[in-house]
Amino acid sequence: MTTSSDSRPAGEDASVEAPSEWTPEQQIAHMLGLCEAQMESALAESDQAVDTLIKVFTNLGDTVRELRQLSAELPPELRERLEGKLGEHIATINNQIATAVVAFQFYDKLTQRLGHVRYSLTSLAMFVCNRTQTTQRDQWQRLFSTLRRLYRTEEEREVFKLVLQGASADDARAHSEQQASKRAASNAGDIELF
Amino acid sequence: MSESTGQTILAVDDSASMRQMVRYTLETAGYKVVQAADGVEALEFAKANPADLVLTDVNMPRMDGITLVRELRALDTYKFTPMLVLTTESGPEAKQRGRQAGATGWIVKPFNPEQLLATIARVL
């Protein structure tokens, strides 16, 4: 039962005490912390799922190799009849596994990018709590250049640059995707020997 | 698995899933794979054991891949060992740093298993 002196909305946990000093900056920092925590939980969950998937694919690869070995032990008349077809099937599975190996690497790229987002959120949360810093333009510039150094891919750097120049997140992303598709053919899997 | 080549590859990446992908690809071709999660771990292994090739990521905690290549090149046992960098970074500045550190080549992720194996076979 809610007493008349308790102004908390129904359902709010009374055990969560408000901080001793209430400031708008602290509220922003709390929200940024919340985003980071949610992202971290989602990543931990998907890590487990992807790990299982990778194990399934590598086991599949092992099974294919065993099948190939077994096919070599077939009686000659059977082997002659089945070898071609079996070889075709094994090659198809191997091609599919190779495609999966490439696809799984995009998950790695995703976790790397989300890691940068997490770091940005943490840095921003600490930054906004310091009022002396937030009123100084050069301090913002310093924060931006620290965050910019995190970004390792051209797409990330491009989005960062465009957003800081005032583009909306959607516009920056659309532009970056356009540029990325132009670069895709030349960069992904690019191999250069020195 | 293909017949063993008898060659050992030291694969360095802080991402467990990437290490699994690399290990799977290389073992399929008959290479023995030793894994390390960062430059410090890789260097520690390398000082005590020879490897025929090093395949390393760039951005890792404790020691990055470029520093690792530089440190390995300073060791007598790794002076002529092929060292390939496997990374999402594709900018010319990053490649230049790799080249100056002594890397043999630069591969941009995501790698294609066939192309990776062909490159390794070429530099070994």
Interface residues (C-beta under 8 A of the other chain):
Chain A: D47 V50 D51 I54 K55 F57 T58 G61 D62 R65 A98 V101 V102 F104 Q105 F106 Y107 D108 K109 T111 Q112 R152 T153 E154 R183 N187 A188 G189 D190 I191 E192 L193 F194
Chain B: M1 S15 A16 S17 M18 Q20 M21 Y24 T25 T28 V58 N59 T87 T88 E89 S90 G91 K95 G98 R99 A103 T104 G105 W106 I107 V108 K109 P110 F111 N112 P113 E114 Q115 T119 R122 V123
